[in-house]
């Protein structure tokens, strides 16, 4: 079953780039939803504003530590 799914995804990638982009966007949103749920549940669950501020700060620190530039993200 996994091999068939992998083959279908490879065929999809080759055949229709717009549909492939939609699949990628959906996957990114699903990951974002999962990460957001985890953060909402475990990172200051009774203080949402504090949780949002800490999440934003951690995200910025991670990008700075990883030496990522926003321009590099658009090229991948």
The first five atom37 places (N, CA, C, CB, O) and aatype in JSON, in Angstrom:
{
  "aatype": [20, 20, 20, 20, 20, 20, 20, 20, 20, 20, 20, 20, 20, 20, 20, 20, 20, 20, 20, 20, 20, 20, 20, 20, 20, 20, 20, 20, 20, 20, 20, 20, 20, 20, 20, 20, 20, 20, 20, 20, 20, 20, 20, 20, 20, 20, 20, 20, 20, 20, 20, 20, 20, 20, 20, 20, 20, 20, 20, 20, 20, 20, 20, 20, 20, 20, 20, 20, 20, 20, 20, 20, 20, 20, 20, 20],
  "atom_mask": [
    [1, 1, 1, 1, 1],
    [1, 1, 1, 1, 1],
    [1, 1, 1, 1, 1],
    [1, 1, 1, 1, 1],
    [1, 1, 1, 1, 1],
    [1, 1, 1, 1, 1],
    [1, 1, 1, 1, 1],
    [1, 1, 1, 1, 1],
    [1, 1, 1, 1, 1],
    [1, 1, 1, 1, 1],
    [1, 1, 1, 1, 1],
    [1, 1, 1, 1, 1],
    [1, 1, 1, 1, 1],
    [1, 1, 1, 1, 1],
    [1, 1, 1, 1, 1],
    [1, 1, 1, 1, 1],
    [1, 1, 1, 1, 1],
    [1, 1, 1, 1, 1],
    [1, 1, 1, 1, 1],
    [1, 1, 1, 1, 1],
    [1, 1, 1, 1, 1],
    [1, 1, 1, 1, 1],
    [1, 1, 1, 1, 1],
    [1, 1, 1, 1, 1],
    [1, 1, 1, 1, 1],
    [1, 1, 1, 1, 1],
    [1, 1, 1, 1, 1],
    [1, 1, 1, 1, 1],
    [1, 1, 1, 1, 1],
    [1, 1, 1, 1, 1],
    [1, 1, 1, 1, 1],
    [1, 1, 1, 1, 1],
    [1, 1, 1, 1, 1],
    [1, 1, 1, 1, 1],
    [1, 1, 1, 1, 1],
    [1, 1, 1, 1, 1],
    [1, 1, 1, 1, 1],
    [1, 1, 1, 1, 1],
    [1, 1, 1, 1, 1],
    [1, 1, 1, 1, 1],
    [1, 1, 1, 1, 1],
    [1, 1, 1, 1, 1],
    [1, 1, 1, 1, 1],
    [1, 1, 1, 1, 1],
    [1, 1, 1, 1, 1],
    [1, 1, 1, 1, 1],
    [1, 1, 1, 1, 1],
    [1, 1, 1, 1, 1],
    [1, 1, 1, 1, 1],
    [1, 1, 1, 1, 1],
    [1, 1, 1, 1, 1],
    [1, 1, 1, 1, 1],
    [1, 1, 1, 1, 1],
    [1, 1, 1, 1, 1],
    [1, 1, 1, 1, 1],
    [1, 1, 1, 1, 1],
    [1, 1, 1, 1, 1],
    [1, 1, 1, 1, 1],
    [1, 1, 1, 1, 1],
    [1, 1, 1, 1, 1],
    [1, 1, 1, 1, 1],
    [1, 1, 1, 1, 1],
    [1, 1, 1, 1, 1],
    [1, 1, 1, 1, 1],
    [1, 1, 1, 1, 1],
    [1, 1, 1, 1, 1],
    [1, 1, 1, 1, 1],
    [1, 1, 1, 1, 1],
    [1, 1, 1, 1, 1],
    [1, 1, 1, 1, 1],
    [1, 1, 1, 1, 1],
    [1, 1, 1, 1, 1],
    [1, 1, 1, 1, 1],
    [1, 1, 1, 1, 1],
    [1, 1, 1, 1, 1],
    [1, 1, 1, 1, 1]
  ],
  "atom_positions": [
    [[0.82, -1.19, 0.0], [0.0, 0.0, 0.0], [0.87, 1.26, 0.0], [-0.94, -0.01, 1.2], [0.58, 2.21, -0.73]],
    [[1.92, 1.28, 0.81], [2.79, 2.45, 0.87], [3.54, 2.61, -0.44], [3.78, 2.34, 2.05], [3.75, 3.74, -0.9]],
    [[3.95, 1.5, -1.05], [4.65, 1.58, -2.33], [3.74, 2.16, -3.41], [5.15, 0.19, -2.76], [4.17, 2.98, -4.22]],
    [[2.46, 1.74, -3.4], [1.51, 2.28, -4.37], [1.3, 3.78, -4.17], [0.17, 1.55, -4.27], [1.25, 4.54, -5.13]],
    [[1.19, 4.19, -2.91], [1.02, 5.61, -2.6], [2.23, 6.4, -3.06], [0.78, 5.81, -1.1], [2.09, 7.49, -3.62]],
    [[3.4, 5.86, -2.82], [4.64, 6.53, -3.23], [4.7, 6.66, -4.75], [5.87, 5.76, -2.71], [5.08, 7.71, -5.27]],
    [[4.33, 5.6, -5.47], [4.32, 5.64, -6.93], [3.33, 6.68, -7.44], [3.97, 4.26, -7.5], [3.62, 7.42, -8.39]],
    [[2.15, 6.74, -6.81], [1.13, 7.7, -7.24], [1.59, 9.13, -7.0], [-0.19, 7.44, -6.51], [1.33, 10.01, -7.82]],
    [[2.28, 9.36, -5.87], [2.78, 10.71, -5.59], [3.86, 11.12, -6.58], [3.32, 10.78, -4.17], [3.92, 12.28, -6.99]],
    [[4.71, 10.17, -6.96], [5.75, 10.46, -7.96], [5.12, 10.78, -9.3], [6.73, 9.28, -8.09], [5.54, 11.71, -9.99]],
    [[4.1, 10.01, -9.69], [3.4, 10.27, -10.95], [2.71, 11.63, -10.89], [2.38, 9.17, -11.24], [2.72, 12.37, -11.87]],
    [[2.11, 11.95, -9.77], [1.44, 13.23, -9.6], [2.43, 14.37, -9.72], [0.72, 13.29, -8.25], [2.14, 15.39, -10.35]],
    [[3.59, 14.22, -9.12], [4.62, 15.26, -9.18], [5.04, 15.51, -10.62], [5.84, 14.85, -8.32], [5.28, 16.66, -11.01]],
    [[5.13, 14.46, -11.39], [5.59, 14.6, -12.77], [4.48, 15.13, -13.69], [6.1, 13.27, -13.29], [4.76, 15.86, -14.63]],
    [[3.24, 14.76, -13.43], [2.17, 15.04, -14.38], [1.56, 16.43, -14.24], [1.11, 14.03, -14.23], [1.31, 17.07, -15.26]],
    [[1.32, 16.91, -13.04], [0.6, 18.17, -12.88], [1.21, 18.97, -11.75], [-0.91, 17.92, -12.61], [1.02, 18.66, -10.57]],
    [[1.95, 20.01, -12.1], [2.65, 20.78, -11.08], [1.69, 21.57, -10.2], [3.66, 21.72, -11.72], [1.97, 21.77, -9.02]],
    [[0.56, 22.03, -10.75], [-0.41, 22.77, -9.93], [-1.02, 21.88, -8.87], [-1.5, 23.37, -10.81], [-1.16, 22.29, -7.72]],
    [[-1.39, 20.68, -9.24], [-1.96, 19.74, -8.29], [-0.92, 19.35, -7.24], [-2.5, 18.49, -9.01], [-1.24, 19.18, -6.07]],
    [[0.33, 19.2, -7.68], [1.41, 18.89, -6.76], [1.58, 20.02, -5.74], [2.73, 18.67, -7.53], [1.8, 19.75, -4.56]],
    [[1.47, 21.25, -6.17], [1.59, 22.39, -5.27], [0.45, 22.39, -4.25], [1.59, 23.72, -6.07], [0.67, 22.71, -3.08]],
    [[-0.74, 22.03, -4.66], [-1.87, 21.96, -3.74], [-1.62, 20.89, -2.68], [-3.19, 21.65, -4.51], [-1.9, 21.11, -1.5]],
    [[-1.09, 19.75, -3.08], [-0.78, 18.68, -2.13], [0.26, 19.16, -1.12], [-0.28, 17.42, -2.86], [0.14, 18.88, 0.07]],
    [[1.28, 19.87, -1.58], [2.32, 20.39, -0.69], [1.72, 21.4, 0.29], [3.46, 21.04, -1.5], [2.04, 21.36, 1.48]],
    [[0.88, 22.29, -0.19], [0.25, 23.29, 0.68], [-0.6, 22.61, 1.74], [-0.61, 24.26, -0.14], [-0.55, 23.0, 2.91]],
    [[-1.37, 21.61, 1.37], [-2.2, 20.89, 2.33], [-1.32, 20.2, 3.38], [-3.08, 19.85, 1.6], [-1.65, 20.22, 4.56]],
    [[-0.22, 19.61, 2.95], [0.68, 18.96, 3.9], [1.28, 19.96, 4.88], [1.81, 18.23, 3.15], [1.38, 19.68, 6.07]],
    [[1.66, 21.12, 4.39], [2.23, 22.15, 5.27], [1.19, 22.63, 6.27], [2.76, 23.35, 4.44], [1.51, 22.8, 7.44]],
    [[-0.03, 22.84, 5.83], [-1.1, 23.26, 6.74], [-1.37, 22.2, 7.79], [-2.38, 23.57, 5.95], [-1.59, 22.53, 8.96]],
    [[-1.35, 20.94, 7.41], [-1.58, 19.85, 8.37], [-0.48, 19.82, 9.42], [-1.66, 18.5, 7.64], [-0.75, 19.64, 10.61]],
    [[0.76, 20.01, 8.99], [1.87, 20.05, 9.95], [1.7, 21.24, 10.88], [3.24, 20.13, 9.22], [1.88, 21.12, 12.1]],
    [[1.35, 22.4, 10.32], [1.15, 23.61, 11.11], [0.05, 23.4, 12.16], [0.8, 24.79, 10.19], [0.19, 23.81, 13.31]],
    [[-1.04, 22.76, 11.76], [-2.14, 22.5, 12.7], [-1.68, 21.6, 13.84], [-3.34, 21.86, 11.98], [-2.04, 21.84, 14.99]],
    [[-0.91, 20.58, 13.54], [-0.43, 19.68, 14.57], [0.52, 20.38, 15.54], [0.27, 18.5, 13.94], [0.41, 20.19, 16.75]],
    [[1.42, 21.16, 15.01], [2.36, 21.9, 15.87], [1.6, 22.91, 16.71], [3.45, 22.62, 15.02], [1.89, 23.06, 17.9]],
    [[0.63, 23.58, 16.12], [-0.15, 24.56, 16.88], [-0.92, 23.88, 18.01], [-1.13, 25.31, 15.95], [-0.97, 24.42, 19.12]],
    [[-1.51, 22.72, 17.75], [-2.24, 22.01, 18.81], [-1.3, 21.64, 19.95], [-2.93, 20.75, 18.23], [-1.63, 21.81, 21.12]],
    [[-0.13, 21.12, 19.61], [0.83, 20.73, 20.64], [1.23, 21.94, 21.48], [2.09, 20.1, 20.01], [1.26, 21.86, 22.71]],
    [[1.52, 23.07, 20.82], [1.9, 24.27, 21.56], [0.75, 24.79, 22.41], [2.37, 25.36, 20.6], [0.95, 25.18, 23.56]],
    [[-0.47, 24.79, 21.87], [-1.63, 25.26, 22.64], [-1.89, 24.37, 23.85], [-2.86, 25.31, 21.75], [-2.35, 24.85, 24.88]],
    [[-1.61, 23.08, 23.71], [-1.9, 22.14, 24.78], [-0.83, 22.17, 25.88], [-2.0, 20.74, 24.22], [-1.17, 22.05, 27.06]],
    [[0.43, 22.32, 25.51], [1.5, 22.14, 26.48], [2.26, 23.41, 26.86], [2.46, 21.16, 25.96], [2.89, 23.44, 27.92]],
    [[2.24, 24.45, 26.04], [3.0, 25.66, 26.31], [2.07, 26.72, 26.9], [3.69, 26.18, 25.01], [1.36, 27.4, 26.16]],
    [[2.08, 26.86, 28.19], [1.24, 27.82, 28.92], [-0.23, 27.71, 28.5], [1.74, 29.26, 28.69], [-0.8, 28.68, 27.98]],
    [[-0.86, 26.55, 28.71], [-2.23, 26.34, 28.22], [-3.27, 27.3, 28.84], [-2.65, 24.91, 28.51], [-4.29, 27.58, 28.22]],
    [[-3.02, 27.79, 30.05], [-3.98, 28.7, 30.69], [-3.72, 30.17, 30.37], [-3.96, 28.5, 32.18], [-4.49, 31.04, 30.79]],
    [[-2.66, 30.45, 29.63], [-2.29, 31.82, 29.29], [-1.99, 31.9, 27.79], [-1.06, 32.28, 30.12], [-0.83, 31.88, 27.38]],
    [[-3.03, 32.0, 26.97], [-2.81, 31.95, 25.52], [-1.93, 33.08, 24.99], [-4.14, 31.98, 24.81], [-1.11, 32.85, 24.1]],
    [[-2.08, 34.29, 25.52], [-1.25, 35.39, 25.02], [0.22, 35.13, 25.3], [-1.69, 36.72, 25.65], [1.07, 35.37, 24.43]],
    [[0.54, 34.65, 26.49], [1.92, 34.32, 26.83], [2.42, 33.2, 25.91], [2.04, 33.9, 28.32], [3.56, 33.24, 25.45]],
    [[1.57, 32.22, 25.65], [1.95, 31.11, 24.78], [2.27, 31.61, 23.37], [0.82, 30.06, 24.72], [3.26, 31.17, 22.77]],
    [[1.46, 32.52, 22.84], [1.69, 33.05, 21.5], [2.99, 33.84, 21.44], [0.52, 33.94, 21.06], [3.76, 33.72, 20.49]],
    [[3.24, 34.66, 22.46], [4.45, 35.48, 22.48], [5.7, 34.6, 22.59], [4.4, 36.48, 23.65], [6.69, 34.83, 21.9]],
    [[5.64, 33.6, 23.47], [6.78, 32.68, 23.62], [7.0, 31.89, 22.33], [6.55, 31.71, 24.82], [8.14, 31.69, 21.92]],
    [[5.93, 31.45, 21.69], [6.05, 30.72, 20.42], [6.7, 31.58, 19.36], [4.67, 30.24, 19.94], [7.59, 31.12, 18.64]],
    [[6.26, 32.82, 19.26], [6.84, 33.74, 18.29], [8.33, 33.94, 18.57], [6.1, 35.08, 18.31], [9.16, 33.89, 17.66]],
    [[8.66, 34.18, 19.83], [10.06, 34.36, 20.21], [10.91, 33.14, 19.92], [10.15, 34.71, 21.67], [12.02, 33.26, 19.4]],
    [[10.39, 31.96, 20.25], [11.14, 30.73, 19.97], [11.34, 30.52, 18.47], [10.41, 29.53, 20.56], [12.41, 30.1, 18.04]],
    [[10.32, 30.83, 17.69], [10.45, 30.7, 16.24], [11.53, 31.61, 15.68], [9.14, 31.0, 15.56], [12.32, 31.21, 14.82]],
    [[11.56, 32.84, 16.17], [12.59, 33.79, 15.72], [13.98, 33.33, 16.14], [12.31, 35.21, 16.28], [14.92, 33.38, 15.35]],
    [[14.1, 32.87, 17.37], [15.4, 32.39, 17.86], [15.87, 31.18, 17.05], [15.32, 32.03, 19.36], [17.05, 31.1, 16.7]],
    [[14.97, 30.26, 16.75], [15.35, 29.08, 15.96], [15.84, 29.5, 14.59], [14.15, 28.11, 15.83], [16.85, 28.97, 14.1]],
    [[15.14, 30.45, 13.94], [15.59, 30.91, 12.62], [16.94, 31.6, 12.71], [14.55, 31.87, 12.02], [17.79, 31.42, 11.83]],
    [[17.16, 32.39, 13.75], [18.44, 33.07, 13.9], [19.57, 32.08, 14.18], [18.37, 34.11, 15.02], [20.67, 32.21, 13.64]],
    [[19.31, 31.1, 15.03], [20.33, 30.1, 15.34], [20.68, 29.24, 14.14], [19.87, 29.22, 16.49], [21.82, 28.81, 13.97]],
    [[19.67, 28.99, 13.32], [19.89, 28.17, 12.13], [20.44, 28.99, 10.97], [18.59, 27.49, 11.71], [20.71, 28.46, 9.89]],
    [[20.6, 30.3, 11.21], [21.15, 31.21, 10.23], [20.33, 31.22, 8.94], [22.6, 30.85, 9.92], [20.88, 31.31, 7.84]],
    [[19.03, 31.12, 9.09], [18.14, 31.17, 7.94], [17.83, 32.61, 7.58], [16.84, 30.39, 8.22], [17.7, 33.47, 8.45]],
    [[17.71, 32.85, 6.31], [17.29, 34.15, 5.82], [15.96, 33.95, 5.1], [18.37, 34.79, 4.88], [15.75, 32.92, 4.45]],
    [[15.07, 34.91, 5.21], [13.76, 34.78, 4.58], [13.89, 34.63, 3.06], [12.89, 35.97, 4.92], [13.06, 33.96, 2.44]],
    [[14.9, 35.25, 2.46], [15.09, 35.1, 1.01], [15.41, 33.65, 0.63], [16.21, 36.04, 0.53], [14.99, 33.18, -0.43]],
    [[16.16, 32.95, 1.49], [16.51, 31.56, 1.2], [15.27, 30.67, 1.22], [17.54, 31.04, 2.2], [15.19, 29.71, 0.46]],
    [[14.31, 30.98, 2.09], [13.11, 30.16, 2.18], [12.3, 30.21, 0.9], [12.25, 30.61, 3.35], [11.66, 29.22, 0.54]],
    [[12.3, 31.33, 0.2], [11.51, 31.46, -1.02], [12.15, 30.72, -2.2], [11.31, 32.93, -1.37], [11.47, 30.48, -3.2]],
    [[13.41, 30.37, -2.11], [14.08, 29.68, -3.22], [13.98, 28.17, -3.14], [15.51, 30.08, -3.26], [14.44, 27.49, -4.05]],
    [[13.4, 27.62, -2.07], [13.33, 26.17, -1.92], [12.0, 25.65, -2.29], [13.65, 25.76, -0.53], [11.77, 24.44, -2.22]]
  ]
}
